Amino acid sequence: MTPDLDPDRHLVLAYAPARARPALEALWRLDVTLGAVVAGAREKMVARIRLAWWREALERLDTAHPPAEPVLQALAASVLPAGVEGAALAAMEEGWSVLLDDGPLDAAALQSYAARRGGLLFRRSADLLGAAADVEPAGACWALVDFARHSSRPEEAATAMRLAAGIAEPPAWPKTLQPVAMLSLLARRDLAQGGPPFERQGAPGRMARLLAYRLTGR
């Protein structure tokens, strides 16, 4: 069963341009699926094997039809035609694999995870939206906050929040990048509120903040 998107991303998708919505949803479901591999495996070796399968399957999208797997089929149907290659999607696996390193995650490991997961996710999202901008730092910030939101280790969560707070906020977002801007906005909201504990994803306050941004651009 394909893992569902979190409530925040469901909210953001509702504001995405109709032409880009299927591709963004497919891309974001890939991110959620890779995360579920890491979170759901009892043994790290099993998770590594499963991530390797995903990496190879994504790379094969460039040369072969997708197998009967919903996430891969959605990517082949809507993301690859938009110009994002399977090899570029496969690179996202590297970010999640960092979380399978032995021992506690230090600042360097978390920065690597954030760049390879969030940075690449925002980069590919911007590609699908047809905009060229420096979105990787905002993506890394979002990934660090998302990590802290789901981490069961307080020290690692605190390190992630500290690193996220050290990433400068983009001075302005072009309108074409509104979906990734909204994800960044929610991460900055979590930073400002100083969680954990965190505001519930999809909460009314978050919905209101996204609507205000949609109307004012701020």
C-alpha atoms as a printed R data frame, in Angstrom:
    type eleno elety resid chain resno      x      y       z
1   ATOM     1    CA   MET     A     1  0.000  0.000   0.000
2   ATOM     2    CA   THR     A     2  1.384  3.405  -1.006
3   ATOM     3    CA   PRO     A     3  1.880  5.727   2.004
4   ATOM     4    CA   ASP     A     4 -0.285  8.843   1.926
5   ATOM     5    CA   LEU     A     5  1.003 12.389   1.882
6   ATOM     6    CA   ASP     A     6  1.008 14.274   5.160
7   ATOM     7    CA   PRO     A     7 -1.813 16.818   5.721
8   ATOM     8    CA   ASP     A     8  0.487 19.782   5.046
9   ATOM     9    CA   ARG     A     9  1.378 18.548   1.586
10  ATOM    10    CA   HIS     A    10 -2.253 17.789   0.848
11  ATOM    11    CA   LEU     A    11 -3.044 21.424   1.695
12  ATOM    12    CA   VAL     A    12 -0.254 22.752  -0.500
13  ATOM    13    CA   LEU     A    13 -1.251 20.563  -3.436
14  ATOM    14    CA   ALA     A    14 -4.705 22.129  -3.381
15  ATOM    15    CA   TYR     A    15 -3.057 25.469  -4.234
16  ATOM    16    CA   ALA     A    16 -0.702 24.064  -6.886
17  ATOM    17    CA   PRO     A    17 -1.380 24.800 -10.566
18  ATOM    18    CA   ALA     A    18 -3.607 22.127 -12.056
19  ATOM    19    CA   ARG     A    19 -1.083 21.404 -14.811
20  ATOM    20    CA   ALA     A    20  1.659 20.567 -12.294
21  ATOM    21    CA   ARG     A    21 -0.422 18.946  -9.556
22  ATOM    22    CA   PRO     A    22 -0.202 15.299 -10.717
23  ATOM    23    CA   ALA     A    23  3.568 15.513 -11.162
24  ATOM    24    CA   LEU     A    24  4.112 17.201  -7.803
25  ATOM    25    CA   GLU     A    25  1.934 14.636  -6.067
26  ATOM    26    CA   ALA     A    26  3.848 11.774  -7.694
27  ATOM    27    CA   LEU     A    27  7.190 13.314  -6.715
28  ATOM    28    CA   TRP     A    28  6.129 13.953  -3.135
29  ATOM    29    CA   ARG     A    29  4.682 10.447  -2.825
30  ATOM    30    CA   LEU     A    30  8.083  9.117  -3.830
31  ATOM    31    CA   ASP     A    31  9.625 11.066  -0.949
32  ATOM    32    CA   VAL     A    32  7.031  9.686   1.472
33  ATOM    33    CA   THR     A    33  7.555  6.166   0.166
34  ATOM    34    CA   LEU     A    34 11.331  6.315   0.644
35  ATOM    35    CA   GLY     A    35 10.771  7.663   4.143
36  ATOM    36    CA   ALA     A    36  8.421  4.794   4.930
37  ATOM    37    CA   VAL     A    37 11.136  2.325   3.917
38  ATOM    38    CA   VAL     A    38 13.466  3.839   6.501
39  ATOM    39    CA   ALA     A    39 10.850  4.185   9.224
40  ATOM    40    CA   GLY     A    40  9.208  0.812   8.742
41  ATOM    41    CA   ALA     A    41 12.143 -1.587   8.667
42  ATOM    42    CA   ARG     A    42 13.124 -3.326  11.887
43  ATOM    43    CA   GLU     A    43 16.658 -3.934  10.611
44  ATOM    44    CA   LYS     A    44 18.816 -1.345   8.879
45  ATOM    45    CA   MET     A    45 20.174 -3.900   6.428
46  ATOM    46    CA   VAL     A    46 16.649 -4.664   5.216
47  ATOM    47    CA   ALA     A    47 15.985 -0.956   4.748
48  ATOM    48    CA   ARG     A    48 19.231 -0.552   2.803
49  ATOM    49    CA   ILE     A    49 18.256 -3.386   0.467
50  ATOM    50    CA   ARG     A    50 14.819 -1.867  -0.110
51  ATOM    51    CA   LEU     A    51 16.258  1.586  -0.772
52  ATOM    52    CA   ALA     A    52 18.704  0.050  -3.247
53  ATOM    53    CA   TRP     A    53 15.762 -1.569  -5.032
54  ATOM    54    CA   TRP     A    54 14.042  1.802  -5.308
55  ATOM    55    CA   ARG     A    55 17.173  3.482  -6.602
56  ATOM    56    CA   GLU     A    56 17.620  0.868  -9.316
57  ATOM    57    CA   ALA     A    57 13.916  0.936 -10.222
58  ATOM    58    CA   LEU     A    58 13.998  4.729 -10.568
59  ATOM    59    CA   GLU     A    59 17.090  4.611 -12.755
60  ATOM    60    CA   ARG     A    60 15.429  2.020 -15.002
61  ATOM    61    CA   LEU     A    61 12.566  4.424 -15.698
62  ATOM    62    CA   ASP     A    62 14.871  6.133 -18.192
63  ATOM    63    CA   THR     A    63 15.175  3.008 -20.321
64  ATOM    64    CA   ALA     A    64 12.171  0.771 -19.613
65  ATOM    65    CA   HIS     A    65  8.464  0.805 -18.825
66  ATOM    66    CA   PRO     A    66  7.663  0.925 -15.096
67  ATOM    67    CA   PRO     A    67  6.655 -2.258 -13.289
68  ATOM    68    CA   ALA     A    68  3.222 -2.662 -11.691
69  ATOM    69    CA   GLU     A    69  4.058 -0.357  -8.800
70  ATOM    70    CA   PRO     A    70  1.790  2.704  -8.312
71  ATOM    71    CA   VAL     A    71  4.484  5.224  -7.363
72  ATOM    72    CA   LEU     A    72  6.742  4.270 -10.262
73  ATOM    73    CA   GLN     A    73  3.831  4.302 -12.694
74  ATOM    74    CA   ALA     A    74  2.757  7.763 -11.545
75  ATOM    75    CA   LEU     A    75  6.303  9.069 -11.937
76  ATOM    76    CA   ALA     A    76  6.554  7.617 -15.439
77  ATOM    77    CA   ALA     A    77  3.183  9.094 -16.389
78  ATOM    78    CA   SER     A    78  3.602 12.642 -15.087
79  ATOM    79    CA   VAL     A    79  7.141 13.427 -13.911
80  ATOM    80    CA   LEU     A    80  9.334 12.004 -16.661
81  ATOM    81    CA   PRO     A    81  7.303 13.702 -19.435
82  ATOM    82    CA   ALA     A    82  7.963 17.004 -17.634
83  ATOM    83    CA   GLY     A    83 11.691 16.532 -18.215
84  ATOM    84    CA   VAL     A    84 12.844 15.075 -14.887
85  ATOM    85    CA   GLU     A    85 14.823 11.885 -15.483
86  ATOM    86    CA   GLY     A    86 14.631  8.742 -13.407
87  ATOM    87    CA   ALA     A    87 18.316  9.079 -12.530
88  ATOM    88    CA   ALA     A    88 17.595 12.490 -11.006
89  ATOM    89    CA   LEU     A    89 14.812 10.957  -8.926
90  ATOM    90    CA   ALA     A    90 17.070  8.086  -7.874
91  ATOM    91    CA   ALA     A    91 19.502 10.553  -6.315
92  ATOM    92    CA   MET     A    92 16.875 11.350  -3.665
93  ATOM    93    CA   GLU     A    93 17.490  7.901  -2.172
94  ATOM    94    CA   GLU     A    94 20.882  9.068  -0.932
95  ATOM    95    CA   GLY     A    95 19.331 11.474   1.538
96  ATOM    96    CA   TRP     A    96 17.186  8.852   3.184
97  ATOM    97    CA   SER     A    97 20.056  6.357   3.282
98  ATOM    98    CA   VAL     A    98 22.033  8.730   5.518
99  ATOM    99    CA   LEU     A    99 19.523  8.013   8.300
100 ATOM   100    CA   LEU     A   100 20.597  4.367   8.244
101 ATOM   101    CA   ASP     A   101 24.177  5.129   9.261
102 ATOM   102    CA   ASP     A   102 25.288  3.443  12.455
103 ATOM   103    CA   GLY     A   103 25.315  5.479  15.646
104 ATOM   104    CA   PRO     A   104 23.720  8.824  16.517
105 ATOM   105    CA   LEU     A   105 23.257 11.352  13.733
106 ATOM   106    CA   ASP     A   106 25.584 14.308  14.177
107 ATOM   107    CA   ALA     A   107 25.327 17.716  12.534
108 ATOM   108    CA   ALA     A   108 27.313 16.661   9.452
109 ATOM   109    CA   ALA     A   109 25.078 13.650   8.842
110 ATOM   110    CA   LEU     A   110 21.923 15.713   9.265
111 ATOM   111    CA   GLN     A   111 23.210 18.365   6.869
112 ATOM   112    CA   SER     A   112 23.952 15.669   4.293
113 ATOM   113    CA   TYR     A   113 20.482 14.196   4.752
114 ATOM   114    CA   ALA     A   114 18.850 17.611   4.446
115 ATOM   115    CA   ALA     A   115 20.694 18.552   1.259
116 ATOM   116    CA   ARG     A   116 20.162 15.213  -0.465
117 ATOM   117    CA   ARG     A   117 16.554 14.811   0.598
118 ATOM   118    CA   GLY     A   118 15.015 18.263   0.980
119 ATOM   119    CA   GLY     A   119 17.367 20.124  -1.325
120 ATOM   120    CA   LEU     A   120 16.797 17.675  -4.160
121 ATOM   121    CA   LEU     A   121 13.060 17.443  -3.480
122 ATOM   122    CA   PHE     A   122 12.684 21.217  -3.775
123 ATOM   123    CA   ARG     A   123 14.956 21.283  -6.853
124 ATOM   124    CA   ARG     A   124 12.884 18.655  -8.642
125 ATOM   125    CA   SER     A   125  9.662 20.376  -7.548
126 ATOM   126    CA   ALA     A   126 10.918 23.645  -9.021
127 ATOM   127    CA   ASP     A   127 11.773 21.826 -12.248
128 ATOM   128    CA   LEU     A   128  8.202 20.550 -12.476
129 ATOM   129    CA   LEU     A   129  6.873 24.050 -11.856
130 ATOM   130    CA   GLY     A   130  9.074 25.436 -14.627
131 ATOM   131    CA   ALA     A   131 11.092 27.853 -12.507
132 ATOM   132    CA   ALA     A   132 14.822 28.277 -12.041
133 ATOM   133    CA   ALA     A   133 15.690 29.484  -8.550
134 ATOM   134    CA   ASP     A   134 18.014 28.701  -5.656
135 ATOM   135    CA   VAL     A   135 15.571 26.510  -3.741
136 ATOM   136    CA   GLU     A   136 17.953 23.931  -2.273
137 ATOM   137    CA   PRO     A   137 18.663 25.786   1.024
138 ATOM   138    CA   ALA     A   138 14.938 26.167   1.714
139 ATOM   139    CA   GLY     A   139 14.492 22.496   0.933
140 ATOM   140    CA   ALA     A   140 17.223 21.557   3.373
141 ATOM   141    CA   CYS     A   141 15.572 23.683   6.056
142 ATOM   142    CA   TRP     A   142 12.218 22.016   5.425
143 ATOM   143    CA   ALA     A   143 13.774 18.545   5.615
144 ATOM   144    CA   LEU     A   144 15.508 19.314   8.916
145 ATOM   145    CA   VAL     A   145 12.275 20.548  10.484
146 ATOM   146    CA   ASP     A   146 10.421 17.529   9.120
147 ATOM   147    CA   PHE     A   147 13.086 15.276  10.615
148 ATOM   148    CA   ALA     A   148 12.733 16.954  14.006
149 ATOM   149    CA   ARG     A   149  8.954 16.621  13.794
150 ATOM   150    CA   HIS     A   150  9.210 12.840  13.384
151 ATOM   151    CA   SER     A   151 12.332 12.043  15.405
152 ATOM   152    CA   SER     A   152 12.088 10.009  18.608
153 ATOM   153    CA   ARG     A   153 15.517 11.214  19.740
154 ATOM   154    CA   PRO     A   154 15.339 14.644  21.424
155 ATOM   155    CA   GLU     A   155 19.026 15.439  20.974
156 ATOM   156    CA   GLU     A   156 18.945 14.752  17.243
157 ATOM   157    CA   ALA     A   157 15.718 16.718  16.890
158 ATOM   158    CA   ALA     A   158 17.277 19.678  18.698
159 ATOM   159    CA   THR     A   159 20.343 19.548  16.440
160 ATOM   160    CA   ALA     A   160 18.127 19.460  13.359
161 ATOM   161    CA   MET     A   161 16.149 22.493  14.540
162 ATOM   162    CA   ARG     A   162 19.346 24.392  15.306
163 ATOM   163    CA   LEU     A   163 20.736 23.662  11.848
164 ATOM   164    CA   ALA     A   164 17.447 24.649  10.220
165 ATOM   165    CA   ALA     A   165 17.408 27.952  12.103
166 ATOM   166    CA   GLY     A   166 20.859 28.702  10.704
167 ATOM   167    CA   ILE     A   167 19.665 28.559   7.085
168 ATOM   168    CA   ALA     A   168 18.777 31.983   5.746
169 ATOM   169    CA   GLU     A   169 15.209 32.502   4.600
170 ATOM   170    CA   PRO     A   170 14.841 33.222   0.853
171 ATOM   171    CA   PRO     A   171 14.371 36.977   0.266
172 ATOM   172    CA   ALA     A   172 11.443 36.424  -2.102
173 ATOM   173    CA   TRP     A   173  9.689 33.617  -3.937
174 ATOM   174    CA   PRO     A   174  8.569 33.876  -7.565
175 ATOM   175    CA   LYS     A   175  4.868 33.191  -7.934
176 ATOM   176    CA   THR     A   176  5.543 30.124 -10.047
177 ATOM   177    CA   LEU     A   177  7.160 28.475  -7.028
178 ATOM   178    CA   GLN     A   178  4.211 28.998  -4.702
179 ATOM   179    CA   PRO     A   179  3.894 25.294  -3.710
180 ATOM   180    CA   VAL     A   180  7.498 24.985  -2.516
181 ATOM   181    CA   ALA     A   181  7.265 28.455  -0.967
182 ATOM   182    CA   MET     A   182  4.303 27.222   1.074
183 ATOM   183    CA   LEU     A   183  6.205 24.180   2.324
184 ATOM   184    CA   SER     A   184  9.072 26.463   3.286
185 ATOM   185    CA   LEU     A   185  6.637 28.818   5.011
186 ATOM   186    CA   LEU     A   186  5.248 26.012   7.182
187 ATOM   187    CA   ALA     A   187  8.755 24.903   8.156
188 ATOM   188    CA   ARG     A   188  9.599 28.473   9.161
189 ATOM   189    CA   ARG     A   189  6.364 28.595  11.155
190 ATOM   190    CA   ASP     A   190  7.473 25.511  13.085
191 ATOM   191    CA   LEU     A   191 10.870 27.085  13.703
192 ATOM   192    CA   ALA     A   192  9.276 30.277  15.003
193 ATOM   193    CA   GLN     A   193  7.036 28.316  17.352
194 ATOM   194    CA   GLY     A   194 10.045 26.457  18.713
195 ATOM   195    CA   GLY     A   195  8.757 22.876  18.700
196 ATOM   196    CA   PRO     A   196  8.741 20.148  19.729
197 ATOM   197    CA   PRO     A   197  5.942 19.800  20.534
198 ATOM   198    CA   PHE     A   198  4.848 20.833  17.065
199 ATOM   199    CA   GLU     A   199  1.630 22.243  15.742
200 ATOM   200    CA   ARG     A   200 -0.446 19.499  14.151
201 ATOM   201    CA   GLN     A   201  0.022 19.240  10.402
202 ATOM   202    CA   GLY     A   202 -3.072 20.449   8.572
203 ATOM   203    CA   ALA     A   203 -4.225 22.402  11.634
204 ATOM   204    CA   PRO     A   204 -6.551 25.397  11.075
205 ATOM   205    CA   GLY     A   205 -3.757 27.851  11.845
206 ATOM   206    CA   ARG     A   206 -1.631 26.365   9.094
207 ATOM   207    CA   MET     A   207 -4.526 26.439   6.661
208 ATOM   208    CA   ALA     A   208 -5.119 30.111   7.459
209 ATOM   209    CA   ARG     A   209 -1.426 30.940   7.007
210 ATOM   210    CA   LEU     A   210 -1.325 29.317   3.580
211 ATOM   211    CA   LEU     A   211 -4.488 31.132   2.505
212 ATOM   212    CA   ALA     A   212 -2.994 34.445   3.619
213 ATOM   213    CA   TYR     A   213  0.140 33.734   1.641
214 ATOM   214    CA   ARG     A   214 -1.918 32.795  -1.394
215 ATOM   215    CA   LEU     A   215 -3.786 36.100  -1.215
216 ATOM   216    CA   THR     A   216 -0.917 38.425  -0.308
217 ATOM   217    CA   GLY     A   217  2.281 36.649  -1.337
218 ATOM   218    CA   ARG     A   218  3.660 37.228   2.174
